[in-house]
Amino acid sequence: MTRYVRMTMLAAALTAMTGGGAWAQVPAPSTPGPTTPAPTAPAPSAPAPAPNRDNTDMGRPATIGMMEGTVKKVDAATGTLRLSSGPFGLFSKSLRVGPDTQVTVDGRESSLSALREGTKVKASYEQRNGQTIATRIETMPQEQSGRPRS
């Protein structure tokens, strides 16, 4: 009998652990707020602003992100840069580098061709028109060894 009780308790605990995570992802039901009466006269409509092609992706705002990682590949001919980050460099992202991208190497303004593979960088980027475009790339200071420089 005690074995049956233990197995039932174990099954209940496993069900609670697996089902609890799914239950936490279910959105809470929304409660209706106070209702407002419909306006009697239509409000004057203003013309919709024209979308900004530089900062929109099909009418949506650009997605902005930042990444710290190691330069894996630089292709100056196509204007692309591949970065990897995370444990063992498992996560990677390919960035498009354009004329508006600010590239800083050792605190000085530079270009994509000055970046070398293996260099640690911090990159800011935006998703525009389905492409990941770098807005700023900056090299990070190299780790100093404990010995004094001569």
Contacts in CASP RR format, 6 or more apart in sequence:
PFRMAT RR
TARGET T0000
AUTHOR 0000-0000-0000
METHOD contacts of the structure
MODEL  1
MTRYVRMTMLAAALTAMTGGGAWAQVPAPSTPGPTTPAPTAPAPSAPAPA
PNRDNTDMGRPATIGMMEGTVKKVDAATGTLRLSSGPFGLFSKSLRVGPD
TQVTVDGRESSLSALREGTKVKASYEQRNGQTIATRIETMPQEQSGRPRS
51 59 0 8 1.000
54 128 0 8 1.000
55 61 0 8 1.000
55 62 0 8 1.000
55 126 0 8 1.000
55 128 0 8 1.000
56 62 0 8 1.000
56 128 0 8 1.000
57 63 0 8 1.000
57 127 0 8 1.000
57 128 0 8 1.000
57 129 0 8 1.000
57 130 0 8 1.000
58 129 0 8 1.000
62 126 0 8 1.000
62 127 0 8 1.000
62 128 0 8 1.000
63 126 0 8 1.000
63 127 0 8 1.000
64 124 0 8 1.000
64 125 0 8 1.000
64 126 0 8 1.000
65 124 0 8 1.000
65 125 0 8 1.000
65 126 0 8 1.000
66 122 0 8 1.000
66 123 0 8 1.000
66 124 0 8 1.000
66 125 0 8 1.000
67 83 0 8 1.000
67 85 0 8 1.000
67 93 0 8 1.000
67 122 0 8 1.000
67 123 0 8 1.000
67 125 0 8 1.000
68 85 0 8 1.000
68 120 0 8 1.000
68 121 0 8 1.000
68 122 0 8 1.000
68 123 0 8 1.000
68 140 0 8 1.000
69 83 0 8 1.000
69 84 0 8 1.000
69 85 0 8 1.000
69 86 0 8 1.000
69 120 0 8 1.000
69 121 0 8 1.000
69 122 0 8 1.000
69 123 0 8 1.000
70 83 0 8 1.000
70 84 0 8 1.000
70 85 0 8 1.000
70 89 0 8 1.000
70 118 0 8 1.000
70 119 0 8 1.000
70 120 0 8 1.000
70 121 0 8 1.000
71 81 0 8 1.000
71 82 0 8 1.000
71 83 0 8 1.000
71 115 0 8 1.000
71 116 0 8 1.000
71 117 0 8 1.000
71 118 0 8 1.000
71 119 0 8 1.000
71 120 0 8 1.000
71 121 0 8 1.000
72 82 0 8 1.000
72 83 0 8 1.000
72 84 0 8 1.000
72 92 0 8 1.000
72 117 0 8 1.000
72 118 0 8 1.000
73 80 0 8 1.000
73 81 0 8 1.000
73 82 0 8 1.000
73 117 0 8 1.000
74 81 0 8 1.000
74 82 0 8 1.000
74 112 0 8 1.000
74 113 0 8 1.000
74 115 0 8 1.000
74 116 0 8 1.000
74 117 0 8 1.000
75 81 0 8 1.000
76 111 0 8 1.000
76 112 0 8 1.000
76 113 0 8 1.000
79 96 0 8 1.000
79 97 0 8 1.000
79 98 0 8 1.000
79 112 0 8 1.000
80 94 0 8 1.000
80 95 0 8 1.000
80 96 0 8 1.000
80 97 0 8 1.000
81 94 0 8 1.000
81 95 0 8 1.000
81 97 0 8 1.000
81 112 0 8 1.000
81 115 0 8 1.000
81 123 0 8 1.000
81 134 0 8 1.000
81 137 0 8 1.000
82 92 0 8 1.000
82 93 0 8 1.000
82 94 0 8 1.000
82 95 0 8 1.000
83 92 0 8 1.000
83 93 0 8 1.000
83 94 0 8 1.000
83 95 0 8 1.000
83 121 0 8 1.000
83 123 0 8 1.000
84 90 0 8 1.000
84 91 0 8 1.000
84 92 0 8 1.000
85 91 0 8 1.000
85 92 0 8 1.000
85 93 0 8 1.000
93 125 0 8 1.000
93 132 0 8 1.000
94 132 0 8 1.000
95 123 0 8 1.000
95 125 0 8 1.000
95 132 0 8 1.000
95 133 0 8 1.000
95 134 0 8 1.000
95 137 0 8 1.000
96 131 0 8 1.000
96 132 0 8 1.000
96 133 0 8 1.000
96 134 0 8 1.000
97 103 0 8 1.000
97 112 0 8 1.000
97 133 0 8 1.000
97 134 0 8 1.000
97 137 0 8 1.000
98 133 0 8 1.000
98 134 0 8 1.000
100 135 0 8 1.000
101 112 0 8 1.000
101 133 0 8 1.000
101 134 0 8 1.000
101 135 0 8 1.000
101 136 0 8 1.000
101 137 0 8 1.000
102 109 0 8 1.000
102 135 0 8 1.000
102 136 0 8 1.000
102 137 0 8 1.000
102 138 0 8 1.000
103 109 0 8 1.000
103 110 0 8 1.000
103 111 0 8 1.000
103 112 0 8 1.000
103 114 0 8 1.000
103 115 0 8 1.000
103 136 0 8 1.000
103 137 0 8 1.000
103 138 0 8 1.000
104 110 0 8 1.000
104 136 0 8 1.000
104 137 0 8 1.000
104 138 0 8 1.000
104 139 0 8 1.000
105 114 0 8 1.000
105 115 0 8 1.000
105 139 0 8 1.000
106 139 0 8 1.000
107 138 0 8 1.000
107 139 0 8 1.000
112 137 0 8 1.000
115 121 0 8 1.000
115 137 0 8 1.000
115 139 0 8 1.000
119 139 0 8 1.000
120 139 0 8 1.000
120 140 0 8 1.000
120 142 0 8 1.000
121 137 0 8 1.000
121 138 0 8 1.000
121 139 0 8 1.000
121 140 0 8 1.000
122 137 0 8 1.000
122 138 0 8 1.000
122 140 0 8 1.000
123 134 0 8 1.000
123 136 0 8 1.000
123 137 0 8 1.000
123 138 0 8 1.000
124 134 0 8 1.000
124 135 0 8 1.000
124 136 0 8 1.000
124 137 0 8 1.000
125 132 0 8 1.000
125 133 0 8 1.000
125 134 0 8 1.000
125 135 0 8 1.000
126 132 0 8 1.000
126 133 0 8 1.000
126 135 0 8 1.000
127 133 0 8 1.000
END
